[in-house]
Amino acid sequence: MKLKRFNLYFNFEKAGYYALIALIVVGFFCNLAVSAERGEIISADTNFQFYGGSNFHSFQGRINKFKGFIFSDSKDVKNVNYIQLEFDPFSFSTQNTARDENMRKVLSSSVVQFRSTNVLLSHDGAFVDITGRLIIKNVSKRVVFTALLSKPSAKTVKATGSFWIKLSDYNLKPQAPGFIRLNDKVQVKFQVVSTWPH
């Protein structure tokens, strides 16, 4: 019986030790998060447009509601290491009521998200190669694209570029009359302006 009590006491000691280590580790990463510089997407200066079509016509649209952040190890734009974006699917608009209603039904209520996995700037800082995961209706796919980088002011940074997605990759099947064949590829063009620490 004494041996069992000793083991119980020892286990609490051991648990306390690991809890202390866990707190130190969590504190370390919290300090990293606090020390990281963060810029916020400026909606008024940012735009996302998409282009698609069928065997009969082409169309374009825009995303009207979104939010996002850019993170960096320092105030130098060359040290950007993470980009996070979220899009409201109900704000996707092509200015065609029937098409937009169909599109929103296909996307349902799921938030469209982008999370970068790698951000690599060119030596002169003029371009940035971005790799990340685009998540639509809980389907995550890898996307890779290059953006032109500039600083409109000391307080802002701008990235301009485009990339392609395949609707079938995300199990998206917009409805259309039998004689219309929708293109599987959609191009997304963007101009993202973010605040920047200075």
C-alpha positions in Angstrom: 0.0 0.0 0.0 2.8 2.4 0.8 4.4 1.6 -2.5 1.2 2.6 -4.3 1.1 5.9 -2.5 4.7 6.5 -3.4 4.0 5.8 -7.1 1.0 8.1 -7.0 3.1 10.9 -5.5 5.8 10.3 -8.0 3.4 10.5 -10.9 2.2 13.8 -9.8 5.8 15.0 -9.5 6.4 13.7 -13.1 3.2 15.3 -14.4 4.2 18.6 -12.8 7.6 18.5 -14.4 6.1 17.9 -17.9 3.5 20.6 -17.3 6.3 23.0 -16.5 8.2 22.1 -19.7 4.9 22.5 -21.7 4.4 26.0 -20.2 7.9 27.0 -21.2 7.5 25.8 -24.7 4.1 27.5 -25.1 5.5 30.7 -23.7 8.4 30.5 -26.1 6.1 30.3 -29.1 3.8 32.9 -27.8 6.8 35.3 -27.5 7.6 34.5 -31.2 4.0 35.3 -32.2 4.0 38.5 -30.3 7.4 39.6 -31.7 6.3 38.8 -35.3 5.2 41.8 -37.4 1.7 41.7 -38.8 0.1 43.6 -41.6 -3.7 43.7 -42.2 -5.3 43.6 -45.7 -6.8 46.9 -46.7 -10.2 46.0 -48.2 -10.7 49.4 -50.0 -7.4 49.0 -52.0 -7.6 45.2 -52.5 -9.5 43.4 -55.2 -9.9 39.7 -56.3 -11.4 39.0 -59.7 -12.1 35.6 -61.3 -12.6 34.7 -64.9 -14.3 31.6 -66.3 -16.4 30.5 -69.3 -18.1 27.9 -71.3 -18.4 26.7 -74.9 -20.8 29.6 -75.5 -19.5 32.6 -73.5 -17.1 33.9 -70.9 -17.7 35.7 -67.7 -15.9 37.5 -64.9 -16.7 38.3 -61.3 -15.3 39.7 -58.2 -15.1 38.8 -54.5 -16.5 41.6 -52.4 -15.9 40.4 -48.8 -12.6 39.1 -47.5 -10.0 39.6 -44.8 -6.5 38.6 -44.2 -3.1 39.2 -42.7 0.6 39.1 -43.7 3.2 38.1 -41.1 6.9 38.8 -41.1 9.9 38.2 -38.8 10.8 41.9 -39.0 9.7 45.2 -40.4 11.6 44.4 -43.6 9.2 43.2 -46.3 11.8 40.7 -47.4 11.1 38.7 -44.3 7.5 38.0 -45.0 6.9 34.3 -44.0 3.2 33.7 -43.8 0.0 34.9 -45.6 -3.6 34.2 -44.4 -6.7 35.0 -46.4 -10.4 34.3 -45.9 -13.2 34.9 -48.5 -17.0 35.1 -48.0 -18.5 32.8 -50.6 -21.8 34.8 -50.5 -19.9 37.8 -51.7 -18.8 36.2 -55.1 -20.6 38.2 -57.8 -20.7 38.1 -61.6 -23.6 40.5 -61.8 -25.8 37.8 -63.2 -28.5 36.8 -60.7 -29.1 33.2 -61.9 -25.4 32.4 -62.2 -24.6 34.0 -58.8 -27.3 32.0 -57.0 -26.1 28.8 -58.6 -22.5 29.6 -57.6 -23.5 30.2 -54.0 -25.4 27.0 -53.8 -22.4 25.1 -55.1 -20.0 26.8 -52.7 -22.7 26.5 -49.9 -21.8 28.4 -46.7 -18.2 27.2 -46.3 -15.5 29.9 -46.0 -12.9 29.9 -48.7 -9.4 30.0 -47.2 -5.8 30.4 -48.3 -2.9 29.6 -46.1 0.7 30.0 -47.3 3.2 27.2 -46.7 6.2 28.9 -48.3 7.0 32.6 -49.2 10.2 33.2 -51.1 11.2 36.7 -52.3 13.5 37.4 -55.2 17.0 38.8 -54.5 15.9 42.3 -55.6 12.6 42.1 -53.7 10.5 42.8 -56.8 8.8 39.4 -56.9 7.6 36.8 -54.4 7.0 33.1 -55.1 4.1 31.9 -53.0 3.1 28.3 -52.3 0.1 27.5 -50.2 -3.2 25.6 -49.6 -6.4 26.8 -51.1 -9.4 25.4 -49.1 -12.8 25.2 -50.7 -15.6 23.2 -49.1 -13.1 21.4 -46.8 -11.0 20.3 -49.8 -7.4 21.5 -49.6 -5.3 21.8 -52.7 -1.8 23.1 -53.3 -1.4 26.3 -55.4 1.8 28.0 -56.5 2.0 31.5 -58.1 4.3 34.5 -58.4 3.3 38.0 -57.5 4.8 41.4 -58.3 5.8 43.2 -55.1 5.9 46.9 -54.4 5.6 49.4 -51.6 3.2 52.2 -52.5 4.2 54.0 -49.2 6.2 53.4 -46.1 3.1 52.1 -44.4 1.8 49.7 -47.1 2.9 46.8 -49.3 1.2 45.6 -52.5 1.3 42.3 -54.3 -0.2 41.8 -57.8 -0.6 38.5 -59.6 -2.8 35.6 -60.7 -3.3 31.8 -60.5 -5.5 29.1 -61.9 -7.7 26.6 -60.2 -9.7 23.6 -61.4 -13.3 23.3 -60.2 -13.1 19.6 -60.4 -10.3 19.5 -57.9 -12.7 20.8 -55.3 -15.7 18.7 -56.4 -17.4 21.8 -57.6 -20.1 21.1 -60.2 -22.1 24.2 -61.2 -25.4 23.4 -62.9 -25.8 24.4 -66.5 -28.2 23.5 -69.4 -27.2 20.3 -71.2 -25.9 22.1 -74.3 -23.6 24.3 -72.2 -20.2 22.9 -71.1 -18.6 24.9 -68.4 -14.8 25.3 -68.4 -13.1 23.5 -65.6 -10.4 26.1 -65.1 -11.0 29.5 -63.5 -8.4 32.2 -63.4 -8.1 34.4 -60.3 -6.4 37.8 -60.5 -5.6 39.8 -57.4 -4.2 43.1 -56.1 -3.6 42.8 -52.4 -2.6 45.9 -50.4 -1.7 45.5 -46.8 -0.6 47.7 -43.9 3.0 47.4 -43.0 4.9 48.2 -39.8 7.4 51.0 -40.2 
